[in-house]
Amino acid sequence: MSASLLLGAVGAILLWAVDVTASGINVHMIGAILLVVGIIGFVLSLFFWSTWGGFGRADARGTTVVRERV
């Protein structure tokens, strides 16, 4: 998730904040590609995080622990 946020941030910076002309490389296109890849990675991370369950999975299943004193 952090890698996709980092890619999205770098892509946004290259797309909207950098104003450089380089021969053979379109910096704005690279920024747009990185931004799209970051957004897709973030959405996929959220999807897989919700299916995996993250931390506290035992509570989500309704598992109850009963301890009896002897």
GROMACS elastic network, one bead per residue, 0.5 to 0.9 nm:
[ bonds ]
;  ai    aj funct       b0    kb
    1     4     6  0.53085   500
    1     5     6  0.63578   500
    1     6     6  0.86996   500
    1    41     6  0.71793   500
    1    42     6  0.57178   500
    1    43     6  0.88561   500
    1    44     6  0.87558   500
    1    45     6  0.57096   500
    1    46     6  0.78808   500
    2     5     6  0.50189   500
    2     6     6  0.60850   500
    2     7     6  0.85673   500
    2    42     6  0.82638   500
    3     6     6  0.50118   500
    3     7     6  0.61278   500
    3     8     6  0.85467   500
    3    38     6  0.77324   500
    3    41     6  0.82655   500
    3    42     6  0.85413   500
    4     7     6  0.50008   500
    4     8     6  0.60669   500
    4     9     6  0.85239   500
    4    35     6  0.88103   500
    4    37     6  0.73609   500
    4    39     6  0.67833   500
    4    40     6  0.79333   500
    4    41     6  0.52426   500
    4    42     6  0.54053   500
    4    45     6  0.84821   500
    5     8     6  0.50625   500
    5     9     6  0.61139   500
    5    10     6  0.86217   500
    5    35     6  0.89970   500
    5    38     6  0.59779   500
    5    39     6  0.75878   500
    5    41     6  0.82437   500
    5    42     6  0.67125   500
    6     9     6  0.50997   500
    6    10     6  0.61510   500
    6    11     6  0.84298   500
    6    38     6  0.73544   500
    7    10     6  0.52111   500
    7    11     6  0.59629   500
    7    12     6  0.85208   500
    7    34     6  0.56660   500
    7    35     6  0.63572   500
    7    36     6  0.87991   500
    7    37     6  0.72282   500
    7    39     6  0.83916   500
    7    41     6  0.89716   500
    8    11     6  0.50078   500
    8    12     6  0.60626   500
    8    13     6  0.85851   500
    8    31     6  0.85157   500
    8    32     6  0.89494   500
    8    34     6  0.60111   500
    8    36     6  0.71316   500
    8    37     6  0.71960   500
    8    39     6  0.62734   500
    8    42     6  0.87801   500
    9    12     6  0.51159   500
    9    13     6  0.62110   500
    9    14     6  0.86295   500
    9    34     6  0.84782   500
    9    35     6  0.70618   500
    9    38     6  0.80013   500
   10    13     6  0.51189   500
   10    14     6  0.61584   500
   10    15     6  0.84793   500
   10    31     6  0.70416   500
   10    34     6  0.71141   500
   10    35     6  0.73516   500
   11    14     6  0.51355   500
   11    15     6  0.59500   500
   11    16     6  0.85523   500
   11    28     6  0.84552   500
   11    30     6  0.71270   500
   11    32     6  0.58957   500
   11    33     6  0.70299   500
   11    36     6  0.79995   500
   11    37     6  0.88117   500
   11    38     6  0.79037   500
   12    15     6  0.50007   500
   12    16     6  0.59416   500
   12    17     6  0.75017   500
   12    31     6  0.60939   500
   12    32     6  0.71924   500
   12    34     6  0.79170   500
   12    35     6  0.58901   500
   13    16     6  0.55413   500
   13    18     6  0.64230   500
   13    31     6  0.71184   500
   14    17     6  0.59019   500
   14    18     6  0.51645   500
   14    19     6  0.82538   500
   14    27     6  0.63696   500
   14    28     6  0.59358   500
   14    29     6  0.85363   500
   14    30     6  0.73269   500
   14    32     6  0.78039   500
   14    34     6  0.87779   500
   15    18     6  0.66210   500
   15    19     6  0.87000   500
   15    27     6  0.71783   500
   15    29     6  0.72067   500
   15    30     6  0.76334   500
   15    32     6  0.58718   500
   15    35     6  0.82342   500
   16    19     6  0.79938   500
   16    28     6  0.75950   500
   16    31     6  0.82100   500
   18    27     6  0.78913   500
   18    28     6  0.79281   500
   19    27     6  0.84130   500
   19    28     6  0.85326   500
   20    26     6  0.89721   500
   20    27     6  0.73007   500
   20    28     6  0.89691   500
   21    25     6  0.81940   500
   21    26     6  0.76552   500
   21    27     6  0.77262   500
   22    25     6  0.56307   500
   22    26     6  0.68803   500
   22    27     6  0.75947   500
   23    26     6  0.78138   500
   25    28     6  0.88954   500
   25    29     6  0.85006   500
   25    30     6  0.83032   500
   26    29     6  0.54219   500
   26    30     6  0.65273   500
   26    31     6  0.88095   500
   27    30     6  0.51521   500
   27    31     6  0.61964   500
   27    32     6  0.86913   500
   28    32     6  0.61747   500
   28    33     6  0.86462   500
   29    32     6  0.50086   500
   29    33     6  0.61721   500
   29    34     6  0.85900   500
   30    33     6  0.51142   500
   30    34     6  0.61490   500
   30    35     6  0.85084   500
   31    34     6  0.51478   500
   31    35     6  0.60236   500
   31    36     6  0.86012   500
   32    35     6  0.50632   500
   32    36     6  0.61746   500
   32    37     6  0.85696   500
   33    36     6  0.52218   500
   33    37     6  0.61119   500
   33    38     6  0.84894   500
   34    37     6  0.50857   500
   34    38     6  0.59663   500
   34    39     6  0.85622   500
   35    38     6  0.50747   500
   35    39     6  0.62030   500
   35    40     6  0.86506   500
   36    39     6  0.51411   500
   36    40     6  0.61489   500
   36    41     6  0.84882   500
   37    40     6  0.51475   500
   37    41     6  0.60020   500
   37    42     6  0.84996   500
   38    41     6  0.50649   500
   38    42     6  0.60496   500
   38    43     6  0.86372   500
   39    42     6  0.50626   500
   39    43     6  0.62191   500
   39    44     6  0.85881   500
   40    43     6  0.52113   500
   40    44     6  0.61374   500
   40    45     6  0.85089   500
   41    44     6  0.51093   500
   41    45     6  0.60050   500
   41    46     6  0.86048   500
   42    45     6  0.50258   500
   42    46     6  0.62450   500
   42    47     6  0.86548   500
   43    46     6  0.51226   500
   43    47     6  0.62152   500
   43    48     6  0.87163   500
   44    48     6  0.61268   500
   44    49     6  0.83490   500
   45    48     6  0.52517   500
   45    49     6  0.58714   500
   45    50     6  0.85610   500
   46    49     6  0.50243   500
   46    50     6  0.62409   500
   46    51     6  0.87772   500
   47    50     6  0.53600   500
   47    51     6  0.64884   500
   47    52     6  0.87006   500
   48    51     6  0.50733   500
   48    52     6  0.59120   500
   48    53     6  0.83205   500
   49    52     6  0.51253   500
   49    53     6  0.59448   500
   49    54     6  0.61310   500
   50    53     6  0.51288   500
   50    54     6  0.71867   500
   51    54     6  0.83434   500
   52    55     6  0.89944   500
   52    57     6  0.85663   500
   53    56     6  0.76311   500
   53    57     6  0.58070   500
   53    60     6  0.82991   500
   54    57     6  0.65653   500
   55    58     6  0.85170   500
   56    59     6  0.56676   500
   56    60     6  0.68237   500
   57    60     6  0.51350   500
   57    61     6  0.66329   500
   58    61     6  0.54173   500
   58    62     6  0.67835   500
   58    63     6  0.58821   500
   58    64     6  0.87268   500
   59    62     6  0.53185   500
   59    63     6  0.59750   500
   59    64     6  0.80214   500
   60    63     6  0.77163   500
